[in-house]
């Protein structure tokens, strides 16, 4: 029997400074004060394909309906955040094609 892997992720109140921060001792630590979210909670997703779910989240941020997304997109671009998607595609780690299905 083969186990089925599934990725779960939520797009919830993303902020440009939401990653880890270096503490005084140089170790990675959670930022003491989190930045205010730039966009509101959007959804929860699940997939057996890590590339398709990451691509879907990136598309949701880039297609968000107002200017609040601009700081977050600049943050993603400044860290070459979309390179992860192209690297996964090059390594055939999944598909960048997806279909969103609403479940009530």
C-alpha positions in Angstrom: 0.0 0.0 0.0 1.3 3.4 -0.9 0.8 6.4 1.4 -0.7 9.5 -0.2 1.0 12.7 0.7 -1.0 15.8 1.0 0.0 19.4 1.4 -2.2 21.7 3.5 -1.7 25.5 3.5 -3.6 28.6 4.5 -3.4 32.0 3.0 -4.1 34.0 6.1 -3.3 37.6 6.7 0.1 37.8 5.0 2.5 40.5 6.0 5.8 41.5 4.4 7.8 40.9 7.6 6.2 37.5 8.5 9.3 35.4 8.2 11.8 34.7 10.9 14.1 37.4 12.2 17.6 37.0 13.5 17.9 37.4 17.3 20.9 39.2 18.9 22.8 35.9 19.2 22.5 35.4 15.4 19.9 32.5 15.6 16.7 32.6 13.7 13.8 33.5 15.9 10.2 34.6 15.4 9.9 38.3 15.1 9.0 39.9 18.5 6.4 42.1 16.8 4.7 40.9 13.8 3.9 43.3 10.9 0.3 44.1 10.3 -1.2 41.8 7.6 -1.1 43.4 4.1 -4.0 41.3 2.8 -6.8 39.6 4.7 -7.4 35.9 5.2 -8.2 34.4 1.8 -8.6 30.7 2.0 -7.4 27.2 3.1 -6.1 24.8 0.4 -5.1 21.1 0.2 -3.3 19.3 -2.5 -1.2 16.2 -3.2 1.0 18.4 -5.4 3.3 20.8 -3.6 4.1 22.9 -6.8 0.4 23.4 -7.7 -0.6 24.5 -4.2 2.4 27.0 -4.0 1.6 28.3 -7.5 -2.1 28.7 -6.5 -1.1 30.8 -3.5 1.3 32.9 -5.5 -1.4 33.5 -8.1 -3.9 34.5 -5.4 -1.5 37.1 -4.0 -0.6 38.5 -7.4 -4.3 38.7 -8.4 -5.5 40.1 -5.2 -8.0 42.9 -6.0 -6.4 46.0 -4.5 -3.2 47.9 -3.9 -2.5 46.3 -0.5 -0.8 43.5 -2.3 2.0 45.7 -3.7 4.2 45.7 -0.6 3.8 41.9 -0.3 4.7 41.4 -4.0 7.7 43.7 -3.7 8.8 41.6 -0.6 8.4 38.3 -2.7 10.3 39.8 -5.6 13.2 41.2 -3.5 13.8 37.7 -2.1 13.4 35.9 -5.5 10.4 34.1 -4.0 9.0 32.9 -7.4 12.3 31.1 -8.1 11.2 28.3 -5.8 8.3 27.6 -8.2 10.4 27.5 -11.3 13.0 25.3 -9.5 10.3 22.8 -8.5 9.0 22.7 -12.1 12.5 22.1 -13.5 13.0 19.2 -11.1 9.6 17.8 -12.0 8.4 18.1 -8.4 4.8 18.7 -9.5 2.7 20.6 -11.9 2.2 24.4 -12.1 -1.4 23.8 -13.4 -4.2 23.5 -10.9 -8.0 23.7 -10.5 -9.5 25.4 -7.5 -12.6 23.6 -6.2 -14.8 25.2 -3.5 -16.0 22.8 -0.7 -18.8 24.1 1.5 
